[in-house]
Amino acid sequence: MQTLPPATLFQALQQTVAKYGERAAYAVPPMPARAYYPQGCEFTWNETFAAVQERIHYYRASGYGPGHRVAILFEQRPEFVFHHFALNALGCCTVPVSPDYRHDELVYLLEHSECSVALGIAERLDDLRAAARELAEPIPVLLFDDLKAPLPRPKRAALEFAPDAATEAALLYTSGTTGRPKGCVLTNEYFLYWAQWFLSRGHTLALEEGVDRLYNPLPLHHANALSISLPTMLVAGGCFVFPDRFHASTFWDDIVNCGVTAIQFQGVIPAILLKLPETKQERAHRVKFVLCAGCEPNLHEQFERRYGFPLVEMWAMTETGRMTTDHVEPRMIHTRALGRSCPGAELRAVDADGNDVPLGEPGELVIRHSAETPRKGFFSGYLKNSQATDEAWRGGWFHTGDTVRRDVSGMFFFMDRSKNIIRRAGENIAAAEVEECITAHDKVRQVAVLAVPDEIREEEVMALVIPKAPENATADFARELFQYACERLAYFKAPAYFLFVDSLPTTSSQKIQKVKIFPPGVDPRQQPGVIDLRSLKKKSTSKSPKGHS
């Protein structure tokens, strides 16, 4: 009897456990200074299923089911996966929370997502509880993975339907261009489509069912890991290897000691690895390929020659449910080639009116599944924002905001990303959100936030500020604004550079014209009066911006 394709992540888990129960499912590399599993750990699919079943009973006993959302601040702990699948089995939605979120961001996410409960690691419980108290309807906050703690029943009863492909499985918040992050509603179909897409690529991206071990050092509250790596290894019966974060000094030790056969990461990482001294470990691996978004073309060949495996360029967004890749030989590694239109990922480069631009000319990248089912496998929409959803899908195509060009062979080449989005070490930062935060300071008249180059993190955040009183244009006030931002936003969103100015160029409608602030070719970081606060920009799990970068 032929097994039907899974409709939910939990059904996929059941099928994988039946086929590969004794094989490894999840692995965490060792890291002696880490608060959890300092010696590393590995779970089989059978162990994973048992842990998931335990959490299913935990949630079900308190009445959790379809229609309920659970926020989880887990800081990369592997038990998150067990919760995620358990909630999926019941038809609940997982809402991953960035461990870098500050108070205002936590309040917004918990309020906007309408979660029934929030789980958090011990170090952030007080922060979550403080945020939860400010909600119009306060919610309980429990210690992450303490299954002995009584779980209060949700205030609203579960809906009565069996989870299926269309059931909401996760809510991921992604930086928009107009302010607060938007909640992307992601269904079971979305996650399983991602897995099927990756597994069907072949060529340089070929994966072997039940064999491969995929390493991704990016956070599980991002689509890169949660939407791509996790479901792909789930469906393939492979092992997903994830550290707490990217560590350059132990990267090759992790790759070799964990038996990694494939890697997925962001474009800033190749530049960091290439600066390391050569070691025996970097050629003692079993890696077949690395899937990478945004590698600098001038580093591509050098990376492949040094480490001995192909670096495959990809493009994707949280919303798309699929990636475009330059994965078929001969690859165009000296360019920003991102792939060609193909069944399931139809691509165009269009002008402002939605018309195709001539070959070689810049245009906005738009994408769909097909004319008959344009949204198949994509996100379901932006939560509570149908206007933004409709705008993104105008004309029956998803508008990415990214600028590309197309050559005569049909290859698309990346030129520039969405306007007003700053890309820092794999994090997408909405300039508008940072501007909104700093403008709220009672000593600030106006602010413009820009992306500036960064040799390590790809881009950094810079704020040009018009203070209400000219005498406040000082380094001390810049540090005050930096602290103000860090108390309200994740540390990586805070400006690393400040420049006080007397005016900013505006349009007739008083919108700031950022392209006219500095002439082409000018590095804003080198302008007179720039205050460099990069040394203060540190990652932390505490309320104050102190800790390790």
C-alpha positions in Angstrom: 0.0 0.0 0.0 1.4 3.3 -1.1 1.9 5.9 1.7 0.1 9.2 1.1 2.2 12.4 1.1 2.1 14.1 4.5 -0.2 17.0 4.9 1.3 18.4 8.1 4.7 18.5 9.7 3.6 16.0 12.3 2.5 13.6 9.7 5.9 14.0 8.0 7.5 13.3 11.4 5.5 10.1 11.8 6.6 8.8 8.3 10.3 9.7 8.9 10.3 8.0 12.3 8.8 4.8 10.7 11.6 4.8 8.1 14.6 6.2 10.0 13.8 5.9 13.7 17.3 4.9 14.9 19.1 7.4 12.8 20.2 10.9 14.0 17.6 13.7 13.7 19.2 16.6 15.5 22.6 17.4 16.7 24.1 20.3 18.7 27.9 20.7 18.5 29.9 21.0 21.7 30.6 24.5 23.2 32.0 24.4 26.7 30.9 28.0 27.6 27.3 27.4 26.5 24.5 27.2 29.1 22.9 24.1 27.6 24.5 20.9 26.4 28.1 22.2 26.7 29.4 18.8 25.6 27.0 18.7 22.6 24.1 16.3 22.1 22.4 14.2 19.4 18.8 13.0 19.2 17.6 10.1 17.1 14.2 10.3 15.3 12.8 7.8 17.8 14.0 10.0 20.7 12.6 13.0 19.0 9.2 11.4 18.5 9.1 10.3 22.2 9.9 13.9 23.3 7.2 15.3 20.9 4.6 12.8 22.3 5.4 14.0 25.8 4.7 17.6 24.9 1.5 16.7 22.9 0.1 15.3 26.2 1.2 18.4 28.0 -0.6 20.8 25.7 -3.6 18.6 25.0 -4.3 18.1 28.7 -4.8 21.9 29.1 -7.1 22.2 26.1 -4.7 23.5 23.4 -5.7 22.9 19.8 -6.5 24.6 16.5 -6.6 28.4 16.7 -4.1 28.7 19.6 -0.7 30.3 19.2 2.3 29.7 21.5 5.2 32.2 21.7 8.6 30.6 22.5 11.8 32.4 23.3 14.2 29.5 23.3 17.6 30.9 22.3 18.4 28.0 19.9 17.8 25.2 22.4 17.0 21.9 20.5 13.9 21.2 22.7 12.2 23.9 20.7 11.9 21.4 17.8 9.9 19.1 20.1 7.5 21.8 21.1 7.1 22.9 17.5 6.1 19.4 16.3 3.9 18.8 19.3 2.0 22.0 18.7 1.7 21.1 15.0 0.2 17.8 15.9 -2.6 19.6 17.8 -3.2 22.2 15.1 -1.5 25.0 17.1 0.8 27.7 15.8 4.3 28.3 16.9 5.5 31.9 17.3 9.3 31.9 17.6 10.7 34.9 19.5 14.1 36.5 18.9 16.2 36.3 22.1 17.5 39.8 21.1 14.1 41.4 21.4 13.7 44.2 24.0 10.7 45.2 26.0 8.8 47.2 23.3 9.4 44.5 20.7 8.2 41.8 23.0 5.0 43.7 23.9 4.3 44.3 20.2 4.8 40.6 19.2 2.8 39.1 22.0 -0.1 41.6 21.5 -0.1 41.4 17.7 0.1 37.6 17.5 -2.6 37.1 20.2 -0.7 34.2 21.8 -2.4 32.2 24.4 0.8 31.6 26.4 4.5 32.5 26.2 7.4 30.2 27.0 10.9 31.5 27.7 14.4 30.6 29.0 15.1 31.4 32.6 17.3 34.4 31.7 14.4 36.2 29.9 11.4 35.1 32.0 11.2 38.5 33.8 11.4 40.3 30.5 8.6 38.2 29.0 6.5 38.6 32.1 6.9 42.4 32.1 5.8 42.5 28.5 2.9 40.2 29.1 1.6 42.4 31.9 1.2 45.3 29.4 -1.1 43.4 27.1 -4.8 44.3 26.8 -5.4 40.7 27.8 -2.3 39.5 29.9 -1.2 36.0 29.2 0.7 33.4 31.3 4.5 33.1 30.9 6.1 29.8 31.8 9.7 28.5 31.9 10.7 27.0 28.6 10.5 23.2 28.7 9.4 22.8 32.3 6.7 20.2 31.7 6.0 19.9 35.4 4.8 23.5 35.6 0.9 23.7 35.4 -0.1 25.1 32.0 -3.2 27.4 32.3 -6.0 26.6 30.0 -6.3 29.1 27.1 -8.9 31.8 27.5 -10.5 30.9 24.2 -11.5 27.3 23.4 -9.8 25.5 20.5 -11.5 25.4 17.2 -12.9 22.0 16.1 -11.2 20.8 13.0 -8.4 18.3 12.1 -5.1 19.9 11.2 -4.3 19.8 7.4 -2.1 21.4 4.8 -3.8 24.7 5.1 -3.5 24.9 8.9 -1.3 27.7 10.3 1.9 26.1 11.6 4.1 29.1 12.5 4.0 32.9 12.6 7.3 34.5 11.7 8.0 38.2 12.0 9.9 39.8 9.3 11.2 43.4 9.0 9.0 45.5 6.7 9.9 48.8 5.0 7.3 50.9 6.7 7.9 50.3 10.5 6.9 47.4 12.7 7.7 43.9 11.7 5.0 42.0 9.8 3.7 38.6 10.9 4.0 36.1 8.1 1.4 33.4 8.4 3.0 30.1 7.4 1.0 26.9 6.9 1.9 23.2 6.8 1.8 23.4 3.0 4.4 26.2 3.0 6.9 24.2 5.1 6.5 21.0 3.2 6.7 22.8 -0.1 10.1 24.2 1.0 11.3 20.7 1.8 10.1 19.3 -1.5 11.7 22.2 -3.4 15.1 21.8 -1.8 15.1 18.0 -2.2 14.1 18.2 -5.9 17.0 20.6 -7.0 19.6 17.9 -7.6 22.8 18.7 -9.5 25.2 20.5 -7.1 22.5 20.5 -4.4 21.8 16.8 -4.5 20.8 15.3 -1.1 20.5 11.7 -0.2 17.5 10.5 1.9 18.4 9.2 5.3 22.1 10.0 4.9 22.9 13.7 4.8 23.7 16.0 7.8 22.9 19.6 7.1 24.6 22.3 9.2 23.0 25.8 9.7 24.5 28.3 12.2 21.6 30.8 11.6 18.9 31.2 14.3 15.9 29.0 14.3 13.6 32.0 14.7 14.6 32.9 11.1 13.1 31.5 7.9 16.5 30.3 6.7 16.7 27.7 9.4 13.1 27.2 10.4 11.5 27.2 6.9 14.3 25.6 4.8 16.8 23.5 6.8 14.4 22.1 9.4 11.6 20.7 7.1 14.1 19.6 4.5 15.9 17.3 7.0 12.5 16.2 8.4 11.2 15.0 5.1 14.6 13.6 4.0 15.2 11.7 7.3 18.5 13.5 7.6 20.2 15.1 10.6 19.9 18.9 11.2 23.0 20.2 13.0 22.7 23.6 14.6 25.0 25.5 17.0 23.9 28.3 19.3 25.3 30.7 16.6 28.1 31.1 14.1 31.5 30.7 15.7 34.4 31.3 13.3 37.0 29.8 15.6 35.2 26.4 16.0 33.4 26.3 12.6 35.6 23.7 11.0 35.8 21.6 14.1 32.0 21.5 14.2 31.8 20.5 10.5 34.3 17.7 10.8 33.3 16.3 14.2 29.6 16.4 13.5 30.1 14.6 10.1 28.4 17.4 8.2 27.7 16.8 4.5 26.0 20.0 3.6 26.0 23.6 4.9 23.6 26.5 4.7 24.5 30.0 5.7 24.5 33.7 4.7 26.9 35.6 2.5 28.8 37.4 5.3 30.2 34.1 6.5 32.5 33.3 3.6 34.4 36.6 4.0 34.9 35.8 7.7 36.1 32.2 7.1 38.5 33.3 4.3 40.3 35.5 6.8 41.1 32.6 9.1 44.5 31.0 8.9 44.5 27.7 7.1 44.0 24.5 9.1 43.9 20.8 8.5 40.3 20.6 9.5 39.1 22.8 6.6 40.0 20.1 4.1 39.2 17.0 6.4 35.4 17.4 5.9 32.8 15.5 4.0 30.9 18.5 2.8 29.2 18.3 -0.7 28.1 21.9 -1.0 27.2 25.0 0.9 24.0 26.9 0.1 24.6 30.6 0.5 22.6 33.8 0.1 24.6 36.8 -1.0 28.2 35.8 -1.3 30.4 38.5 -2.8 31.3 37.4 -6.3 35.0 38.3 -5.8 35.2 35.7 -3.0 33.3 32.9 -4.6 36.0 31.2 -6.6 38.5 31.7 -3.8 36.2 30.0 -1.3 35.6 27.0 -3.5 39.2 26.6 -4.3 40.3 26.8 -0.7 37.7 24.5 0.8 37.0 22.1 -2.0 33.3 22.2 -2.5 30.8 24.3 -4.5 29.2 27.4 -2.9 25.8 27.6 -4.5 24.2 31.1 -4.6 20.5 31.3 -3.6 17.8 34.0 -3.3 14.7 33.7 -1.2 12.4 35.5 1.2 10.4 34.4 4.2 7.2 34.8 2.1 8.2 32.8 -1.0 8.3 29.2 0.1 11.0 28.4 -2.4 14.4 29.6 -3.5 16.0 30.5 -6.7 19.5 29.1 -7.2 22.4 29.0 -9.6 23.1 25.3 -9.0 23.4 23.8 -12.5 26.9 23.6 -14.0 28.4 25.7 -15.4 27.6 28.1 -12.6 28.2 31.8 -13.0 30.2 32.2 -9.8 31.8 35.5 -10.8 28.5 37.3 -10.9 25.4 37.7 -8.7 23.5 35.1 -10.7 20.5 33.8 -8.7 18.8 31.4 -11.1 16.3 31.1 -13.9 12.5 30.9 -14.1 11.3 27.3 -13.8 8.1 25.4 -13.0 6.9 26.3 -9.6 9.1 29.5 -9.5 8.2 31.7 -12.4 10.2 34.9 -12.4 10.0 38.3 -14.1 11.8 41.6 -13.9 9.2 44.4 -14.2 8.9 48.2 -14.1 6.6 50.2 -11.8 3.6 49.4 -14.0 4.2 45.7 -13.9 5.6 45.5 -17.5 8.6 43.4 -18.3 11.8 45.5 -18.6 14.1 45.0 -21.6 16.9 42.4 -21.3 19.8 43.8 -19.3 17.8 46.6 -17.7 17.1 46.8 -14.0 13.6 45.8 -12.8 11.8 44.6 -9.7 11.9 40.8 -9.2 8.4 39.3 -9.1 7.7 35.6 -8.5 4.7 33.2 -8.5 4.1 29.5 -8.6 2.1 29.5 -11.9 -0.7 31.4 -13.6 -3.3 28.9 -12.4 -2.1 28.7 -8.7 0.1 31.8 -8.2 0.3 31.5 -4.4 0.8 27.8 -4.0 3.5 27.1 -1.4 3.8 30.8 -0.5 3.0 32.4 2.9 -0.7 32.8 3.5 -0.5 36.5 4.1 0.5 39.2 6.7 -1.4 38.8 9.9 -4.0 41.5 10.4 -2.7 43.4 7.3 -4.7 42.4 4.2 -3.7 45.7 2.6 0.0 44.8 2.7 -0.8 41.3 1.5 -2.8 42.6 -1.5 -0.1 45.1 -2.3 2.6 42.5 -2.3 0.5 40.3 -4.6 -0.7 43.0 -7.0 -1.2 41.7 -10.5 -1.0 38.1 -9.4 2.7 38.2 -8.7 4.6 38.5 -5.4 6.5 41.7 -5.5 9.9 41.2 -3.8 11.1 44.8 -3.8 14.5 43.5 -5.0 16.1 44.8 -8.1 17.4 42.4 -10.7 18.3 42.2 -14.4 17.9 39.3 -16.9 20.3 38.2 -19.6 19.5 36.5 -23.0 19.8 33.1 -21.4 17.1 33.8 -18.9 19.5 34.1 -16.0 18.5 36.6 -13.3 21.2 38.7 -11.6 20.7 40.4 -8.2 21.4 44.1 -8.2 20.0 45.6 -5.0 17.7 44.6 -2.1 14.5 46.1 -1.0 14.6 49.8 -0.3 15.1 50.8 3.3 16.1 47.4 4.5 19.5 47.1 6.1 21.3 43.7 6.0 23.5 43.2 9.0 25.1 39.8 9.6 22.1 38.0 8.2 19.5 40.1 10.1 17.1 42.2 8.1 16.6 45.6 9.7 13.8 48.0 8.7 15.2 51.5 8.7 11.7 52.8 9.3 11.5 50.9 12.6 14.8 52.4 13.9 13.7 55.9 12.7 10.4 55.5 14.5 12.2 54.6 17.7 14.8 57.4 17.7 12.3 60.1 16.6 10.2 59.3 19.7 13.1 60.7 21.8 12.0 64.1 23.1 15.2 65.8 22.1 15.1 64.7 18.4 13.5 66.6 15.6 14.1 64.4 12.7 16.2 61.3 11.8 17.2 59.3 8.7 18.6 55.8 9.1 20.8 54.4 6.4 22.7 51.3 5.5 26.5 51.8 5.4 29.2 49.3 4.4 30.7 47.0 7.0 33.8 44.8 6.2 32.6 42.1 8.6 28.8 42.2 8.8 28.0 43.3 5.2 26.1 46.4 6.4 25.8 48.5 9.5 23.2 51.0 10.8 23.8 54.7 10.6 21.5 57.5 11.9 21.6 61.1 10.7 19.9 63.1 13.4 18.6 66.7 13.6 18.4 67.5 17.3 15.8 69.9 18.6 18.5 72.0 20.2 21.8 72.5 18.3 23.8 72.3 21.5 22.8 68.6 21.8 24.8 67.6 18.7 27.4 65.9 20.9 29.0 62.5 21.4 27.3 62.3 24.8 23.9 62.7 23.2 24.8 60.1 20.5 25.5 57.6 23.3 22.2 58.6 25.0 20.3 57.9 21.8 22.2 54.6 21.3 21.2 53.5 24.9 17.7 54.7 24.2 17.5 52.5 21.1 19.0 49.5 22.8 16.4 49.6 25.5 13.6 49.4 22.9 15.0 47.4 20.0 17.2 44.3 19.5 20.8 45.3 19.9 21.6 44.7 16.2 19.1 47.3 15.2 20.7 50.2 17.2 22.8 52.6 15.1 26.5 52.0 15.2 27.2 55.4 13.6 25.6 58.8 14.4 26.0 62.0 12.5 24.3 65.2 13.6 23.1 67.4 10.8 21.2 70.7 10.4 18.9 69.5 7.7 17.9 66.6 5.5 16.8 66.8 1.8 13.1 66.3 1.4 10.5 66.1 -1.4 7.7 68.5 -1.9 5.6 66.2 0.3 8.3 66.4 3.0 9.6 62.8 2.6 13.3 62.5 3.2 15.2 61.8 0.0 17.9 59.5 1.3 19.6 59.1 -2.1 20.4 62.8 -2.0 22.0 62.9 1.4 25.4 61.8 0.2 26.8 62.0 -3.4 27.4 58.7 -5.2 30.6 57.0 -4.3 30.9 58.7 -0.9 31.4 56.6 2.2 29.1 58.1 4.9 31.3 56.7 7.6 34.2 58.9 6.6 32.3 62.2 6.8 33.4 64.9 9.3 31.6 64.6 12.6 30.6 60.9 12.4 30.5 59.3 15.9 31.5 55.6 15.8 29.8 53.6 18.6 30.4 50.1 17.2 32.4 49.2 20.3 29.1 49.6 22.4 27.0 47.4 20.1 27.0 44.1 22.0 24.7 41.1 22.1 23.1 40.4 25.5 20.3 38.5 27.1 20.0 41.1 29.8 18.1 44.3 29.7 21.2 46.5 29.4 23.3 46.4 26.2 26.3 44.6 27.7 27.7 41.2 27.0 29.3 39.4 24.0 29.1 40.5 20.5 
